Amino acid sequence: MKSLLEEIAPQFIVDKAGKKTAVILDIATFQHLIDELEDFYLGVLAQAALNEDPDYAQGSVGQAMKPFHMNK
């Protein structure tokens, strides 16, 4: 089984000393990472809302998440 780093297959830009200074990802991998970050962020927002207002859980999740929808 490949590690996540092997699956992502990043290319690194290094300085004269060989220190990694930047990373290059293919567009599909970059978009996948952004999608995962957005999903995580929305989960954090939902959890925070549930922690602030327990009655929030009673409503429709779809309706509750509409204010946080991100256009792609």
C-alpha positions in Angstrom: 0.0 0.0 0.0 1.3 3.4 -1.0 1.7 6.2 1.5 -0.2 9.4 1.0 3.0 11.2 0.0 3.6 8.5 -2.7 0.1 8.7 -4.0 0.2 12.5 -4.3 3.6 12.3 -6.0 4.7 15.9 -5.3 7.7 17.4 -7.1 9.8 19.7 -5.0 11.7 22.9 -5.8 14.9 23.2 -3.9 17.3 26.1 -3.2 21.0 26.0 -3.9 21.6 24.2 -0.6 19.1 21.5 -1.5 16.5 22.7 1.0 12.9 22.2 -0.2 11.3 25.6 -0.8 8.1 24.8 -2.7 6.0 21.9 -4.0 4.4 21.2 -7.4 1.2 19.2 -7.6 -0.8 18.2 -10.6 -4.1 20.0 -11.0 -6.3 17.0 -10.1 -4.4 16.4 -6.9 -4.5 20.0 -5.9 -8.3 20.1 -6.5 -8.7 17.0 -4.5 -6.8 18.5 -1.6 -8.9 21.7 -1.8 -12.1 19.6 -1.8 -10.9 17.7 1.2 -10.0 20.9 3.1 -13.4 22.4 2.3 -15.2 19.3 3.5 -13.1 19.4 6.7 -13.8 23.1 7.2 -17.6 22.6 6.7 -17.5 19.8 9.3 -15.8 22.1 11.8 -18.4 24.8 11.2 -21.2 22.3 11.6 -19.7 20.9 14.8 -19.2 24.4 16.2 -22.9 25.2 15.4 -24.0 22.0 17.1 -21.9 22.9 20.2 -23.3 26.4 20.4 -27.0 25.4 19.8 -28.0 21.8 20.5 -31.4 22.5 18.9 -29.5 23.1 15.7 -29.3 19.3 15.3 -33.1 19.1 15.1 -33.3 20.9 11.7 -32.5 19.8 8.2 -28.7 19.4 7.7 -29.1 20.5 4.1 -30.9 23.7 5.1 -28.4 24.3 7.9 -25.4 24.0 5.6 -26.7 26.3 2.9 -25.1 29.5 4.4 -21.7 27.7 4.2 -22.0 26.5 0.7 -18.9 27.3 -1.4 -19.2 27.7 -5.1 -16.6 25.7 -7.1 
